[in-house]
């Protein structure tokens, strides 16, 4: 990624290869964050559901 970035600086424009690679990296990052976000949301909702039913 660093090498592609330096090539973009030298060319003075964004290379198509860089755009494709950056998009792929963004999708991988999103796929890693999404399950964590869902887990946090479900943990908060589940905590409220179970605490109300035990009282």
Backbone as CSV, one residue per row, in Angstrom:
resi,resn,N_x,N_y,N_z,CA_x,CA_y,CA_z,C_x,C_y,C_z
1,UNK,0.832,-1.182,0.000,0.000,0.000,0.000,0.885,1.257,0.000
2,UNK,1.940,1.217,0.785,2.855,2.361,0.846,3.529,2.591,-0.499
3,UNK,3.916,1.508,-1.150,4.565,1.628,-2.457,3.598,2.212,-3.484
4,UNK,2.345,1.748,-3.462,1.350,2.287,-4.385,1.087,3.767,-4.106
5,UNK,1.088,4.136,-2.838,0.874,5.534,-2.472,2.006,6.414,-2.998
6,UNK,3.234,5.943,-2.832,4.368,6.733,-3.326,4.338,6.854,-4.848
7,UNK,3.866,5.804,-5.535,3.735,5.893,-6.990,2.683,6.925,-7.376
8,UNK,1.608,6.992,-6.599,0.565,7.995,-6.866,1.107,9.406,-6.704
9,UNK,1.935,9.606,-5.701,2.521,10.931,-5.470,3.431,11.312,-6.633
10,UNK,4.225,10.345,-7.097,5.118,10.614,-8.217,4.338,10.932,-9.489
11,UNK,3.243,10.199,-9.718,2.443,10.418,-10.925,1.589,11.682,-10.836
12,UNK,1.241,12.058,-9.620,0.380,13.213,-9.425,-1.095,12.889,-9.614
13,UNK,-1.415,11.600,-9.638,-2.810,11.167,-9.766,-2.978,9.807,-9.096
14,UNK,-4.218,9.437,-8.856,-4.492,8.170,-8.188,-4.558,7.055,-9.230
15,UNK,-3.764,6.044,-8.996,-3.663,4.900,-9.883,-4.876,3.985,-9.693
16,UNK,-5.316,3.326,-10.753,-6.458,2.407,-10.689,-6.135,1.220,-9.779
17,UNK,-4.903,0.740,-9.815,-4.489,-0.372,-8.966,-4.616,0.011,-7.494
18,UNK,-4.233,1.227,-7.174,-4.351,1.716,-5.800,-5.812,1.777,-5.373
19,UNK,-6.682,2.265,-6.242,-8.107,2.360,-5.912,-8.697,0.989,-5.647
20,UNK,-8.370,0.012,-6.477,-8.884,-1.341,-6.295,-8.379,-1.952,-4.992
21,UNK,-7.093,-1.773,-4.706,-6.505,-2.333,-3.490,-7.086,-1.656,-2.244
22,UNK,-7.255,-0.349,-2.297,-7.815,0.381,-1.153,-9.262,-0.029,-0.905
23,UNK,-10.023,-0.243,-1.961,-11.410,-0.690,-1.810,-11.465,-2.071,-1.179
24,UNK,-10.578,-2.958,-1.614,-10.534,-4.303,-1.062,-10.180,-4.263,0.430
25,UNK,-9.195,-3.447,0.785,-8.794,-3.326,2.188,-9.929,-2.742,3.027
26,UNK,-10.677,-1.796,2.474,-11.784,-1.191,3.196,-12.876,-2.233,3.462
27,UNK,-13.164,-3.067,2.487,-14.181,-4.108,2.651,-13.762,-5.135,3.693
28,UNK,-12.489,-5.505,3.697,-11.990,-6.454,4.687,-12.092,-5.835,6.076
29,UNK,-11.733,-4.580,6.204,-11.842,-3.901,7.493,-13.270,-3.819,7.971
30,UNK,-14.177,-3.519,7.075,-15.593,-3.447,7.421,-16.116,-4.805,7.842
31,UNK,-15.695,-5.854,7.155,-16.159,-7.195,7.516,-15.615,-7.622,8.876
32,UNK,-14.518,-7.045,9.324,-13.984,-7.338,10.650,-14.705,-6.537,11.737
33,UNK,-15.116,-5.329,11.434,-15.751,-4.461,12.415,-17.233,-4.786,12.595
34,UNK,-17.884,-5.188,11.539,-19.322,-5.432,11.582,-19.730,-6.475,12.625
35,UNK,-19.085,-7.639,12.708,-19.473,-8.599,13.757,-19.257,-8.053,15.171
36,UNK,-18.221,-7.264,15.363,-17.985,-6.673,16.681,-19.098,-5.701,17.049
37,UNK,-19.523,-4.907,16.091,-20.610,-3.956,16.325,-21.907,-4.697,16.653
38,UNK,-22.194,-5.745,15.908,-23.401,-6.534,16.163,-23.342,-7.159,17.555
39,UNK,-22.184,-7.650,17.947,-22.025,-8.258,19.268,-22.289,-7.234,20.373
40,UNK,-21.801,-6.028,20.225,-22.014,-4.989,21.227,-23.494,-4.633,21.326
41,UNK,-24.141,-4.475,20.184,-25.564,-4.127,20.174,-26.386,-5.242,20.806
42,UNK,-26.126,-6.481,20.427,-26.879,-7.598,20.984,-26.604,-7.776,22.475
43,UNK,-25.404,-7.485,22.906,-25.082,-7.565,24.333,-25.898,-6.548,25.117
44,UNK,-26.014,-5.350,24.598,-26.778,-4.307,25.290,-28.263,-4.651,25.304
45,UNK,-28.789,-5.136,24.199,-30.206,-5.484,24.132,-30.496,-6.700,25.009
46,UNK,-29.653,-7.705,24.928,-29.848,-8.918,25.723,-29.790,-8.645,27.206
47,UNK,-28.921,-7.758,27.609,-28.800,-7.401,29.025,-30.104,-6.783,29.526
48,UNK,-30.713,-5.926,28.742,-31.963,-5.283,29.128,-33.122,-6.282,29.139
49,UNK,-33.154,-7.182,28.205,-34.237,-8.170,28.138,-34.179,-9.107,29.325
50,UNK,-33.008,-9.627,29.620,-32.895,-10.605,30.710,-33.025,-9.959,32.081
51,UNK,-32.603,-8.718,32.234,-32.742,-8.068,33.542,-34.203,-7.753,33.843
52,UNK,-35.017,-7.453,32.846,-36.441,-7.172,33.063,-37.221,-8.444,33.371
53,UNK,-36.855,-9.568,32.795,-37.629,-10.793,32.982,-37.328,-11.468,34.313
54,UNK,-36.208,-11.182,34.959,-35.877,-11.820,36.225,-36.425,-11.061,37.423
55,UNK,-36.930,-9.877,37.247,-37.409,-9.095,38.383,-38.830,-9.380,38.714
